[in-house]
Amino acid sequence: MSTARISPSSTATSATIRHISLTPPSRRTFLITLLPPLVIGRRQRNYAPKIYSKASEPLEVCAKESVTTPNKLGDCPFTQRVLLTLEEKNLPYDLKLVDFRNKPEWFLNLSPEGKVPLIKLDEKWTPDSDVITQALEEKFPEPSLATPPEKAAVYVHICA
């Protein structure tokens, strides 16, 4: 087993810092009132700063280790989906790589089927990338990664 403590990437961190204004509230309100709202299509953009909720402790994630290169992330697209969600939401996580050729006993105790990804949320281990991404979206709603309803409707019409 390998363990790596991962914090949000520098790009994700700088993007977060860009979205948090450090000016005093009175000055910020003044600046926001001076700037006209940005309208793109039918949507109006607001310049008000947002502060996103963060995990206090790094989330524990079990992932498949690479078959060819030891101590590297494997080729599981479901794990990559969960890791991308964590990165986009700027959540710190602790990555535990599992050797699938010789699955350790501790991992089989957590996941009897021996599947990844596996994440610890609220002191409970959760499998399945769909369930994990939905739980992350509910627990950490900002920034939202859900497909807006107007775009989902367009996709249904294109693929129907």
Sequence and secondary structure as in RCSB ss.txt:
>XXXX:A:sequence
MSTARISPSSTATSATIRHISLTPPSRRTFLITLLPPLVIGRRQRNYAPKIYSKASEPLEVCAKESVTTPNKLGD
CPFTQRVLLTLEEKNLPYDLKLVDFRNKPEWFLNLSPEGKVPLIKLDEKWTPDSDVITQALEEKFPEPSLATPPE
KAAVYVHICA
>XXXX:A:secstr
 EEEEE   HHHHHHHHHHS  S HHHHHHHHHHS  EEETTEEE          SS EEEEEEB SSSTTSB  
 HHHHHHHHHHHHTT  EEEEEE TTS  HHHHHH TT  S EEEETTEEEE HHHHHHHHHHHS SS  S  HH
HHHHHHHHH 
